[in-house]
């Protein structure tokens, strides 16, 4: 808690323990960082003096996501395009059937084999192949009910947002926040990088976090 306080103070260019004490009592950001605890200036001063040396270390932990379920930005756009066309077809069917069911798949898409054949036709017409993960998503969206379709669309949207924010070349559909990192075995795997900060003398953990840093 005190470390968070000192880091924020350093960012704000505040170095006096008494001024930091005042901020911890009056500034909502500092109050949030301390969990509304209000350490006095002497406690802050002693903490800074007694913890001059800190050690930071981390390790890479494999995410619960398969490398095969990652898609590039181009693949995501193509996947979104195909699914949006399917949504437009559904909307047209709603106009035709009204309150009637009309939710049965058309004869040309009433089996997984026919859906896969249709995907192959799309690939051939565009001259580019889709990854297996993208094909699986299209199959699930085509055969799924409204709730399943919505969940798939939300996953794609989240993946698109993450790839834009992170600047990655590809992103996992199942765990968009994970990133490709080199493991100890020199393999690129979707992973996270948990970090801990330890006081050098006492060995006490003073901070921890899980990052996407490689």
Secondary structure, DSSP 8 states (H G I E B T S, - for coil): -HHHHHHHHHHTT---HHHHHHHHHH-HHHHHHTTT----HHHHHHHHHHT--EEEEEEEEE-SS-GGGEEEHHHHHHHHHHHHHHHHHHHHHHHHHTTS---S--GGGSSHHHHHHHHHHHHHHHT----HHHHHHHHHHHHS-HHHHHHHHHHHHHHHHHHHHH--SEEESS-TT-EEEE-TTS-EEEEEEEEEEEETTT--EEEEEEE---
